[in-house]
Amino acid sequence: MKEEIMENLKGLSLKNKACYIVISCEQPQQNGNLEVQMNYEGDETLASYLLESAQNYLEQEQHLSS
């Protein structure tokens, strides 16, 4: 699966993008902690808007599938 994700990332054309965000995480630790990493390029306000929009999208998808 990791290889598939990396191939998808390589295929993205970021040349003309105003902003992008990459969020990743490791497997949860025994104590339940989850290490999350986030990198972004572009305007901070636009990155915040992208995250909010992505969260709304995921919540809608979850609602539709339940």
PyMOL Python script that loads the backbone (N, CA, C, O; Angstrom):
from pymol import cmd

cmd.read_pdbstr("""\
ATOM      1  N   MET A   1       0.816  -1.192   0.000  1.00  0.00           N
ATOM      2  CA  MET A   1       0.000   0.000   0.000  1.00  0.00           C
ATOM      3  C   MET A   1       0.867   1.266   0.000  1.00  0.00           C
ATOM      4  O   MET A   1       0.542   2.248  -0.667  1.00  0.00           O
ATOM      5  N   LYS A   2       1.973   1.231   0.756  1.00  0.00           N
ATOM      6  CA  LYS A   2       2.851   2.396   0.823  1.00  0.00           C
ATOM      7  C   LYS A   2       3.406   2.735  -0.552  1.00  0.00           C
ATOM      8  O   LYS A   2       3.510   3.908  -0.911  1.00  0.00           O
ATOM      9  N   GLU A   3       3.763   1.716  -1.320  1.00  0.00           N
ATOM     10  CA  GLU A   3       4.298   1.951  -2.651  1.00  0.00           C
ATOM     11  C   GLU A   3       3.247   2.608  -3.545  1.00  0.00           C
ATOM     12  O   GLU A   3       3.566   3.494  -4.338  1.00  0.00           O
ATOM     13  N   GLU A   4       1.995   2.171  -3.414  1.00  0.00           N
ATOM     14  CA  GLU A   4       0.903   2.741  -4.206  1.00  0.00           C
ATOM     15  C   GLU A   4       0.699   4.219  -3.861  1.00  0.00           C
ATOM     16  O   GLU A   4       0.479   5.041  -4.750  1.00  0.00           O
ATOM     17  N   ILE A   5       0.771   4.547  -2.595  1.00  0.00           N
ATOM     18  CA  ILE A   5       0.626   5.940  -2.160  1.00  0.00           C
ATOM     19  C   ILE A   5       1.756   6.783  -2.722  1.00  0.00           C
ATOM     20  O   ILE A   5       1.521   7.880  -3.227  1.00  0.00           O
ATOM     21  N   MET A   6       2.975   6.282  -2.640  1.00  0.00           N
ATOM     22  CA  MET A   6       4.118   7.033  -3.150  1.00  0.00           C
ATOM     23  C   MET A   6       4.005   7.250  -4.661  1.00  0.00           C
ATOM     24  O   MET A   6       4.359   8.318  -5.161  1.00  0.00           O
ATOM     25  N   GLU A   7       3.521   6.255  -5.379  1.00  0.00           N
ATOM     26  CA  GLU A   7       3.337   6.405  -6.820  1.00  0.00           C
ATOM     27  C   GLU A   7       2.282   7.463  -7.125  1.00  0.00           C
ATOM     28  O   GLU A   7       2.442   8.255  -8.053  1.00  0.00           O
ATOM     29  N   ASN A   8       1.202   7.474  -6.344  1.00  0.00           N
ATOM     30  CA  ASN A   8       0.167   8.492  -6.534  1.00  0.00           C
ATOM     31  C   ASN A   8       0.720   9.885  -6.271  1.00  0.00           C
ATOM     32  O   ASN A   8       0.395  10.827  -6.995  1.00  0.00           O
ATOM     33  N   LEU A   9       1.547  10.025  -5.250  1.00  0.00           N
ATOM     34  CA  LEU A   9       2.137  11.326  -4.946  1.00  0.00           C
ATOM     35  C   LEU A   9       3.071  11.782  -6.058  1.00  0.00           C
ATOM     36  O   LEU A   9       3.095  12.959  -6.415  1.00  0.00           O
ATOM     37  N   LYS A  10       3.840  10.843  -6.604  1.00  0.00           N
ATOM     38  CA  LYS A  10       4.751  11.188  -7.697  1.00  0.00           C
ATOM     39  C   LYS A  10       3.979  11.650  -8.926  1.00  0.00           C
ATOM     40  O   LYS A  10       4.464  12.481  -9.694  1.00  0.00           O
ATOM     41  N   GLY A  11       2.777  11.111  -9.111  1.00  0.00           N
ATOM     42  CA  GLY A  11       1.974  11.447 -10.278  1.00  0.00           C
ATOM     43  C   GLY A  11       1.274  12.790 -10.181  1.00  0.00           C
ATOM     44  O   GLY A  11       0.740  13.277 -11.178  1.00  0.00           O
ATOM     45  N   LEU A  12       1.263  13.398  -9.009  1.00  0.00           N
ATOM     46  CA  LEU A  12       0.605  14.692  -8.857  1.00  0.00           C
ATOM     47  C   LEU A  12       1.412  15.784  -9.539  1.00  0.00           C
ATOM     48  O   LEU A  12       2.635  15.843  -9.413  1.00  0.00           O
ATOM     49  N   SER A  13       0.732  16.620 -10.241  1.00  0.00           N
ATOM     50  CA  SER A  13       1.386  17.774 -10.846  1.00  0.00           C
ATOM     51  C   SER A  13       1.180  18.959  -9.916  1.00  0.00           C
ATOM     52  O   SER A  13       0.100  19.549  -9.886  1.00  0.00           O
ATOM     53  N   LEU A  14       2.206  19.304  -9.163  1.00  0.00           N
ATOM     54  CA  LEU A  14       2.107  20.385  -8.188  1.00  0.00           C
ATOM     55  C   LEU A  14       2.590  21.708  -8.762  1.00  0.00           C
ATOM     56  O   LEU A  14       2.615  22.723  -8.067  1.00  0.00           O
ATOM     57  N   LYS A  15       2.971  21.690 -10.022  1.00  0.00           N
ATOM     58  CA  LYS A  15       3.578  22.858 -10.654  1.00  0.00           C
ATOM     59  C   LYS A  15       2.699  24.104 -10.564  1.00  0.00           C
ATOM     60  O   LYS A  15       3.199  25.174 -10.217  1.00  0.00           O
ATOM     61  N   ASN A  16       1.427  23.996 -10.861  1.00  0.00           N
ATOM     62  CA  ASN A  16       0.534  25.151 -10.894  1.00  0.00           C
ATOM     63  C   ASN A  16      -0.432  25.194  -9.714  1.00  0.00           C
ATOM     64  O   ASN A  16      -1.450  25.882  -9.781  1.00  0.00           O
ATOM     65  N   LYS A  17      -0.138  24.487  -8.657  1.00  0.00           N
ATOM     66  CA  LYS A  17      -1.021  24.456  -7.495  1.00  0.00           C
ATOM     67  C   LYS A  17      -0.692  25.610  -6.556  1.00  0.00           C
ATOM     68  O   LYS A  17       0.478  25.904  -6.313  1.00  0.00           O
ATOM     69  N   ALA A  18      -1.727  26.264  -6.028  1.00  0.00           N
ATOM     70  CA  ALA A  18      -1.532  27.370  -5.090  1.00  0.00           C
ATOM     71  C   ALA A  18      -1.133  26.854  -3.716  1.00  0.00           C
ATOM     72  O   ALA A  18      -0.443  27.539  -2.961  1.00  0.00           O
ATOM     73  N   CYS A  19      -1.574  25.637  -3.397  1.00  0.00           N
ATOM     74  CA  CYS A  19      -1.301  25.085  -2.070  1.00  0.00           C
ATOM     75  C   CYS A  19      -1.501  23.574  -2.119  1.00  0.00           C
ATOM     76  O   CYS A  19      -2.337  23.072  -2.869  1.00  0.00           O
ATOM     77  N   TYR A  20      -0.728  22.863  -1.316  1.00  0.00           N
ATOM     78  CA  TYR A  20      -0.977  21.439  -1.130  1.00  0.00           C
ATOM     79  C   TYR A  20      -0.581  21.045   0.280  1.00  0.00           C
ATOM     80  O   TYR A  20       0.238  21.700   0.924  1.00  0.00           O
ATOM     81  N   ILE A  21      -1.188  19.951   0.749  1.00  0.00           N
ATOM     82  CA  ILE A  21      -0.956  19.443   2.098  1.00  0.00           C
ATOM     83  C   ILE A  21      -0.707  17.944   1.998  1.00  0.00           C
ATOM     84  O   ILE A  21      -1.412  17.239   1.276  1.00  0.00           O
ATOM     85  N   VAL A  22       0.289  17.464   2.716  1.00  0.00           N
ATOM     86  CA  VAL A  22       0.544  16.027   2.828  1.00  0.00           C
ATOM     87  C   VAL A  22       0.458  15.679   4.307  1.00  0.00           C
ATOM     88  O   VAL A  22       1.189  16.233   5.128  1.00  0.00           O
ATOM     89  N   ILE A  23      -0.440  14.757   4.639  1.00  0.00           N
ATOM     90  CA  ILE A  23      -0.615  14.311   6.024  1.00  0.00           C
ATOM     91  C   ILE A  23      -0.350  12.812   6.052  1.00  0.00           C
ATOM     92  O   ILE A  23      -0.871  12.069   5.221  1.00  0.00           O
ATOM     93  N   SER A  24       0.455  12.372   7.002  1.00  0.00           N
ATOM     94  CA  SER A  24       0.750  10.948   7.123  1.00  0.00           C
ATOM     95  C   SER A  24       0.840  10.575   8.596  1.00  0.00           C
ATOM     96  O   SER A  24       0.967  11.437   9.466  1.00  0.00           O
ATOM     97  N   CYS A  25       0.771   9.272   8.857  1.00  0.00           N
ATOM     98  CA  CYS A  25       0.904   8.809  10.241  1.00  0.00           C
ATOM     99  C   CYS A  25       1.539   7.428  10.259  1.00  0.00           C
ATOM    100  O   CYS A  25       1.500   6.683   9.280  1.00  0.00           O
ATOM    101  N   GLU A  26       2.116   7.121  11.392  1.00  0.00           N
ATOM    102  CA  GLU A  26       2.668   5.794  11.633  1.00  0.00           C
ATOM    103  C   GLU A  26       1.550   4.913  12.193  1.00  0.00           C
ATOM    104  O   GLU A  26       0.453   5.394  12.479  1.00  0.00           O
ATOM    105  N   GLN A  27       1.838   3.633  12.344  1.00  0.00           N
ATOM    106  CA  GLN A  27       0.898   2.747  13.015  1.00  0.00           C
ATOM    107  C   GLN A  27       0.762   3.189  14.472  1.00  0.00           C
ATOM    108  O   GLN A  27       1.729   3.685  15.050  1.00  0.00           O
ATOM    109  N   PRO A  28      -0.419   3.019  15.080  1.00  0.00           N
ATOM    110  CA  PRO A  28      -0.575   3.389  16.499  1.00  0.00           C
ATOM    111  C   PRO A  28       0.390   2.605  17.385  1.00  0.00           C
ATOM    112  O   PRO A  28       0.675   1.433  17.137  1.00  0.00           O
ATOM    113  N   GLN A  29       0.883   3.273  18.416  1.00  0.00           N
ATOM    114  CA  GLN A  29       1.769   2.629  19.376  1.00  0.00           C
ATOM    115  C   GLN A  29       0.942   1.785  20.344  1.00  0.00           C
ATOM    116  O   GLN A  29      -0.285   1.881  20.375  1.00  0.00           O
ATOM    117  N   GLN A  30       1.618   0.966  21.125  1.00  0.00           N
ATOM    118  CA  GLN A  30       0.944   0.096  22.091  1.00  0.00           C
ATOM    119  C   GLN A  30       0.060   0.891  23.053  1.00  0.00           C
ATOM    120  O   GLN A  30      -1.002   0.423  23.461  1.00  0.00           O
ATOM    121  N   ASN A  31       0.512   2.106  23.413  1.00  0.00           N
ATOM    122  CA  ASN A  31      -0.243   2.919  24.369  1.00  0.00           C
ATOM    123  C   ASN A  31      -1.354   3.734  23.701  1.00  0.00           C
ATOM    124  O   ASN A  31      -2.030   4.521  24.363  1.00  0.00           O
ATOM    125  N   GLY A  32      -1.541   3.545  22.399  1.00  0.00           N
ATOM    126  CA  GLY A  32      -2.609   4.236  21.687  1.00  0.00           C
ATOM    127  C   GLY A  32      -2.200   5.540  21.036  1.00  0.00           C
ATOM    128  O   GLY A  32      -2.976   6.130  20.284  1.00  0.00           O
ATOM    129  N   ASN A  33      -0.976   6.003  21.319  1.00  0.00           N
ATOM    130  CA  ASN A  33      -0.517   7.246  20.697  1.00  0.00           C
ATOM    131  C   ASN A  33      -0.333   7.053  19.200  1.00  0.00           C
ATOM    132  O   ASN A  33       0.068   5.986  18.735  1.00  0.00           O
ATOM    133  N   LEU A  34      -0.631   8.099  18.466  1.00  0.00           N
ATOM    134  CA  LEU A  34      -0.510   8.067  17.020  1.00  0.00           C
ATOM    135  C   LEU A  34       0.289   9.287  16.595  1.00  0.00           C
ATOM    136  O   LEU A  34      -0.117  10.422  16.847  1.00  0.00           O
ATOM    137  N   GLU A  35       1.427   9.054  15.951  1.00  0.00           N
ATOM    138  CA  GLU A  35       2.268  10.158  15.495  1.00  0.00           C
ATOM    139  C   GLU A  35       1.819  10.587  14.104  1.00  0.00           C
ATOM    140  O   GLU A  35       1.839   9.799  13.158  1.00  0.00           O
ATOM    141  N   VAL A  36       1.417  11.838  13.997  1.00  0.00           N
ATOM    142  CA  VAL A  36       0.934  12.392  12.738  1.00  0.00           C
ATOM    143  C   VAL A  36       1.918  13.455  12.262  1.00  0.00           C
ATOM    144  O   VAL A  36       2.373  14.292  13.043  1.00  0.00           O
ATOM    145  N   GLN A  37       2.239  13.409  10.976  1.00  0.00           N
ATOM    146  CA  GLN A  37       3.102  14.416  10.374  1.00  0.00           C
ATOM    147  C   GLN A  37       2.299  15.154   9.309  1.00  0.00           C
ATOM    148  O   GLN A  37       1.483  14.562   8.602  1.00  0.00           O
ATOM    149  N   MET A  38       2.547  16.461   9.208  1.00  0.00           N
ATOM    150  CA  MET A  38       1.884  17.257   8.183  1.00  0.00           C
ATOM    151  C   MET A  38       2.878  18.242   7.597  1.00  0.00           C
ATOM    152  O   MET A  38       3.622  18.901   8.324  1.00  0.00           O
ATOM    153  N   ASN A  39       2.883  18.333   6.289  1.00  0.00           N
ATOM    154  CA  ASN A  39       3.674  19.329   5.575  1.00  0.00           C
ATOM    155  C   ASN A  39       2.759  20.027   4.588  1.00  0.00           C
ATOM    156  O   ASN A  39       1.855  19.415   4.019  1.00  0.00           O
ATOM    157  N   TYR A  40       3.003  21.310   4.392  1.00  0.00           N
ATOM    158  CA  TYR A  40       2.228  22.022   3.383  1.00  0.00           C
ATOM    159  C   TYR A  40       3.102  23.056   2.703  1.00  0.00           C
ATOM    160  O   TYR A  40       4.099  23.519   3.257  1.00  0.00           O
ATOM    161  N   GLU A  41       2.710  23.402   1.506  1.00  0.00           N
ATOM    162  CA  GLU A  41       3.349  24.468   0.738  1.00  0.00           C
ATOM    163  C   GLU A  41       2.251  25.419   0.320  1.00  0.00           C
ATOM    164  O   GLU A  41       1.180  24.993  -0.111  1.00  0.00           O
ATOM    165  N   GLY A  42       2.512  26.691   0.446  1.00  0.00           N
ATOM    166  CA  GLY A  42       1.538  27.686   0.024  1.00  0.00           C
ATOM    167  C   GLY A  42       1.070  28.526   1.192  1.00  0.00           C
ATOM    168  O   GLY A  42       1.647  28.495   2.280  1.00  0.00           O
ATOM    169  N   ASP A  43       0.025  29.269   0.947  1.00  0.00           N
ATOM    170  CA  ASP A  43      -0.529  30.189   1.923  1.00  0.00           C
ATOM    171  C   ASP A  43      -1.125  29.445   3.121  1.00  0.00           C
ATOM    172  O   ASP A  43      -1.856  28.470   2.947  1.00  0.00           O
ATOM    173  N   GLU A  44      -0.814  29.902   4.323  1.00  0.00           N
ATOM    174  CA  GLU A  44      -1.295  29.255   5.548  1.00  0.00           C
ATOM    175  C   GLU A  44      -2.823  29.278   5.639  1.00  0.00           C
ATOM    176  O   GLU A  44      -3.430  28.293   6.057  1.00  0.00           O
ATOM    177  N   THR A  45      -3.442  30.386   5.254  1.00  0.00           N
ATOM    178  CA  THR A  45      -4.905  30.491   5.304  1.00  0.00           C
ATOM    179  C   THR A  45      -5.546  29.523   4.320  1.00  0.00           C
ATOM    180  O   THR A  45      -6.555  28.892   4.637  1.00  0.00           O
ATOM    181  N   LEU A  46      -4.976  29.403   3.145  1.00  0.00           N
ATOM    182  CA  LEU A  46      -5.491  28.465   2.155  1.00  0.00           C
ATOM    183  C   LEU A  46      -5.311  27.025   2.630  1.00  0.00           C
ATOM    184  O   LEU A  46      -6.194  26.193   2.423  1.00  0.00           O
ATOM    185  N   ALA A  47      -4.192  26.726   3.256  1.00  0.00           N
ATOM    186  CA  ALA A  47      -3.970  25.384   3.801  1.00  0.00           C
ATOM    187  C   ALA A  47      -5.021  25.065   4.860  1.00  0.00           C
ATOM    188  O   ALA A  47      -5.538  23.948   4.906  1.00  0.00           O
ATOM    189  N   SER A  48      -5.336  26.034   5.705  1.00  0.00           N
ATOM    190  CA  SER A  48      -6.368  25.847   6.725  1.00  0.00           C
ATOM    191  C   SER A  48      -7.723  25.566   6.081  1.00  0.00           C
ATOM    192  O   SER A  48      -8.461  24.691   6.535  1.00  0.00           O
ATOM    193  N   TYR A  49      -8.045  26.305   5.030  1.00  0.00           N
ATOM    194  CA  TYR A  49      -9.300  26.092   4.306  1.00  0.00           C
ATOM    195  C   TYR A  49      -9.334  24.696   3.682  1.00  0.00           C
ATOM    196  O   TYR A  49     -10.364  24.022   3.726  1.00  0.00           O
ATOM    197  N   LEU A  50      -8.225  24.265   3.108  1.00  0.00           N
ATOM    198  CA  LEU A  50      -8.163  22.925   2.520  1.00  0.00           C
ATOM    199  C   LEU A  50      -8.408  21.841   3.566  1.00  0.00           C
ATOM    200  O   LEU A  50      -9.133  20.880   3.312  1.00  0.00           O
ATOM    201  N   LEU A  51      -7.802  21.998   4.741  1.00  0.00           N
ATOM    202  CA  LEU A  51      -8.004  21.021   5.814  1.00  0.00           C
ATOM    203  C   LEU A  51      -9.459  20.982   6.268  1.00  0.00           C
ATOM    204  O   LEU A  51     -10.027  19.909   6.469  1.00  0.00           O
ATOM    205  N   GLU A  52     -10.056  22.159   6.426  1.00  0.00           N
ATOM    206  CA  GLU A  52     -11.454  22.228   6.848  1.00  0.00           C
ATOM    207  C   GLU A  52     -12.367  21.593   5.799  1.00  0.00           C
ATOM    208  O   GLU A  52     -13.291  20.855   6.141  1.00  0.00           O
ATOM    209  N   SER A  53     -12.110  21.875   4.546  1.00  0.00           N
ATOM    210  CA  SER A  53     -12.905  21.294   3.463  1.00  0.00           C
ATOM    211  C   SER A  53     -12.745  19.777   3.410  1.00  0.00           C
ATOM    212  O   SER A  53     -13.716  19.052   3.196  1.00  0.00           O
ATOM    213  N   ALA A  54     -11.522  19.305   3.606  1.00  0.00           N
ATOM    214  CA  ALA A  54     -11.277  17.863   3.609  1.00  0.00           C
ATOM    215  C   ALA A  54     -12.003  17.184   4.764  1.00  0.00           C
ATOM    216  O   ALA A  54     -12.564  16.101   4.596  1.00  0.00           O
ATOM    217  N   GLN A  55     -11.996  17.817   5.937  1.00  0.00           N
ATOM    218  CA  GLN A  55     -12.701  17.253   7.084  1.00  0.00           C
ATOM    219  C   GLN A  55     -14.198  17.174   6.804  1.00  0.00           C
ATOM    220  O   GLN A  55     -14.830  16.160   7.098  1.00  0.00           O
ATOM    221  N   ASN A  56     -14.767  18.231   6.241  1.00  0.00           N
ATOM    222  CA  ASN A  56     -16.193  18.221   5.901  1.00  0.00           C
ATOM    223  C   ASN A  56     -16.504  17.124   4.896  1.00  0.00           C
ATOM    224  O   ASN A  56     -17.521  16.440   5.016  1.00  0.00           O
ATOM    225  N   TYR A  57     -15.640  16.952   3.912  1.00  0.00           N
ATOM    226  CA  TYR A  57     -15.824  15.913   2.906  1.00  0.00           C
ATOM    227  C   TYR A  57     -15.840  14.528   3.554  1.00  0.00           C
ATOM    228  O   TYR A  57     -16.720  13.713   3.274  1.00  0.00           O
ATOM    229  N   LEU A  58     -14.863  14.271   4.419  1.00  0.00           N
ATOM    230  CA  LEU A  58     -14.783  12.964   5.075  1.00  0.00           C
ATOM    231  C   LEU A  58     -15.986  12.717   5.979  1.00  0.00           C
ATOM    232  O   LEU A  58     -16.494  11.598   6.043  1.00  0.00           O
ATOM    233  N   GLU A  59     -16.440  13.746   6.674  1.00  0.00           N
ATOM    234  CA  GLU A  59     -17.619  13.599   7.533  1.00  0.00           C
ATOM    235  C   GLU A  59     -18.860  13.287   6.709  1.00  0.00           C
ATOM    236  O   GLU A  59     -19.689  12.479   7.126  1.00  0.00           O
ATOM    237  N   GLN A  60     -19.001  13.916   5.543  1.00  0.00           N
ATOM    238  CA  GLN A  60     -20.129  13.625   4.658  1.00  0.00           C
ATOM    239  C   GLN A  60     -20.052  12.195   4.146  1.00  0.00           C
ATOM    240  O   GLN A  60     -21.061  11.490   4.121  1.00  0.00           O
ATOM    241  N   GLU A  61     -18.871  11.763   3.741  1.00  0.00           N
ATOM    242  CA  GLU A  61     -18.692  10.396   3.259  1.00  0.00           C
ATOM    243  C   GLU A  61     -19.044   9.389   4.346  1.00  0.00           C
ATOM    244  O   GLU A  61     -19.697   8.379   4.083  1.00  0.00           O
ATOM    245  N   GLN A  62     -18.605   9.673   5.568  1.00  0.00           N
ATOM    246  CA  GLN A  62     -18.892   8.780   6.687  1.00  0.00           C
ATOM    247  C   GLN A  62     -20.391   8.739   6.955  1.00  0.00           C
ATOM    248  O   GLN A  62     -20.949   7.672   7.214  1.00  0.00           O
ATOM    249  N   HIS A  63     -21.039   9.885   6.895  1.00  0.00           N
ATOM    250  CA  HIS A  63     -22.483   9.956   7.131  1.00  0.00           C
ATOM    251  C   HIS A  63     -23.245   9.176   6.056  1.00  0.00           C
ATOM    252  O   HIS A  63     -24.209   8.475   6.362  1.00  0.00           O
ATOM    253  N   LEU A  64     -22.814   9.298   4.809  1.00  0.00           N
ATOM    254  CA  LEU A  64     -23.486   8.602   3.716  1.00  0.00           C
ATOM    255  C   LEU A  64     -23.307   7.093   3.793  1.00  0.00           C
ATOM    256  O   LEU A  64     -24.188   6.342   3.375  1.00  0.00           O
ATOM    257  N   SER A  65     -22.179   6.647   4.321  1.00  0.00           N
ATOM    258  CA  SER A  65     -21.918   5.206   4.378  1.00  0.00           C
ATOM    259  C   SER A  65     -22.500   4.542   5.620  1.00  0.00           C
ATOM    260  O   SER A  65     -22.466   3.317   5.734  1.00  0.00           O
ATOM    261  N   SER A  66     -23.033   5.330   6.552  1.00  0.00           N
ATOM    262  CA  SER A  66     -23.608   4.707   7.763  1.00  0.00           C
ATOM    263  C   SER A  66     -25.104   4.609   7.692  1.00  0.00           C
ATOM    264  O   SER A  66     -25.735   4.113   8.625  1.00  0.00           O
TER     265      SER A  66
END
""", "prot")
cmd.dss("prot")
cmd.show_as("cartoon", "prot")
cmd.util.cbc("prot")
cmd.orient("prot")
